[in-house]
């Protein structure tokens, strides 16, 4: 099972889109003190949205779709509805 996910940083109003075969572990890595990547600057992260897929290829395709301008608009609509 693979997951395409969207993380949200409430404190910085940032989103991150990714995929993983272990969403819980991936979230803990994003929030870890050992993380030195882009997401380290905007901790803490929480899962805003996720979808499950049978194959890695499907999850990667959905991640790519969510990273388009239309996909990001959909995500920001989720953020807006969450914050209202």
C-alpha positions in Angstrom: 0.0 0.0 0.0 1.3 3.5 -0.9 0.0 6.8 0.2 0.0 10.2 -1.5 -0.2 12.8 1.2 -0.4 16.5 1.9 1.2 18.0 5.0 0.3 21.3 6.4 2.2 23.6 8.7 -0.3 25.7 10.6 2.4 28.0 12.1 3.9 28.9 8.6 0.8 28.3 6.4 2.9 26.0 4.1 2.0 22.7 2.4 4.1 19.8 1.3 3.0 17.1 -1.1 4.7 13.6 -1.2 4.1 9.9 -1.3 5.3 7.0 0.9 4.7 3.4 1.7 4.6 4.2 5.4 2.8 7.5 6.1 3.3 7.5 9.9 7.0 7.0 9.6 7.3 9.6 6.9 5.4 12.2 9.0 7.7 11.5 12.0 10.8 11.9 9.7 9.4 15.3 8.5 8.9 16.4 12.1 12.3 15.0 13.3 15.1 17.1 14.7 17.4 15.2 12.4 15.5 16.4 9.3 17.7 18.9 7.4 15.6 19.2 4.2 13.1 21.8 3.1 10.4 20.6 5.5 12.7 21.1 8.5 12.1 24.9 8.4 8.4 24.7 8.8 7.8 22.2 11.6 5.6 21.0 13.0 3.7 19.3 10.2 0.3 17.5 10.3 -1.4 15.4 7.7 -4.0 17.5 5.9 -5.0 15.0 3.3 -4.1 11.5 2.1 -5.1 8.9 -0.5 -4.2 5.2 -0.6 -3.0 3.3 -3.7 -2.1 -0.2 -4.5 1.0 0.6 -6.5 3.9 3.1 -6.2 3.3 4.2 -9.8 -0.3 5.2 -8.9 0.8 7.2 -5.8 3.5 8.9 -7.8 1.1 9.9 -10.5 -1.4 11.4 -8.0 1.5 13.3 -6.3 2.4 14.8 -9.7 -1.3 15.8 -10.2 -1.5 17.4 -6.8 1.7 19.4 -7.6 0.0 21.1 -10.6 -1.6 24.5 -10.2 -5.0 22.9 -10.3 -4.0 20.4 -7.6 -2.5 23.1 -5.4 -5.7 25.1 -5.7 -7.6 22.0 -4.6 -5.3 21.7 -1.6 -5.6 25.4 -0.6 -9.4 25.0 -0.8 -9.0 22.2 1.8 -6.9 24.5 4.0 -9.4 27.3 3.7 -12.4 25.1 4.6 -10.4 23.6 7.5 -9.6 27.0 8.9 -13.2 28.3 8.7 
